[in-house]
Amino acid sequence: MSDIKQLERTVSNLSPTDLAQFRTWFLEFDARVWDEQIETDLKAGKLNALIAEARAEFEQGKARPL
């Protein structure tokens, strides 16, 4: 059985309380991994084109306050 299938089976069998705890943990884990990836991509220059495009649009008045 693959690791994914085993995880699916394990998660499917969690009690509602344990599932809620797992969900909270996973959301925090996923956000941390995402943040680390963004930081890595930023340091590697992979976001430079997007940053330049956003700045150009801002300077052209195409942005609005959030």
N, C-alpha and C positions, 0 to 999 in steps of 0.2 A: 504494500500500500504506500502511495506517495505521501510525503510530508504534508502536502496541502489537504489531501483527503483525510488524513489522520487528524489534522487540526479542525477541519470541518466537522468531523464526527465528534471530537471532543467539545467544541464550542456548542454544537447542537444539543449536547447532553448536559450543559450547565444549568444549574438552577437559575430562576429569575434573578436572585440576588447576586450570584456569581457572574451571571451574564452582564448585569449592570456594572459590576466592578471591572470586568474584562473590557467592556465597551469604553469606560472612562480611561482605563490604562491605554487601550489601543489608540484612542483619539489623541491622547497626549504623546504617545510614541510616534504616531504618524506625523503629527505637527512638528515634532523635534527633528525627525528625519527630513521632512520637507524643508525646514529652516536650514538645516545643515547643507542640503543640496543647493539651495539658493545661494548660500554663502560661498560654497565651493565654485558654483558657476560664475558668481560675481567676481571672485578673485581670479578666475581663469579668463575673464573678459568675454564670456559667452553672452552677457546681457548688454554689452556696450552698444550694439546697434539699436536695441529696444530703448535704452536710456537716451540715446541721441535722438531717436524719433520722437520720444515723449517731450524732450526739451524743445525740439523744433516746433512741435505742435503748440506747446505752451507759449513760446515766443511769438507765434503767429496768431495768438489769441483764440486758439481752438479749444482751450481748456476752460473749465468753469469750476468754481469752488465746490467742494463736496459738502 
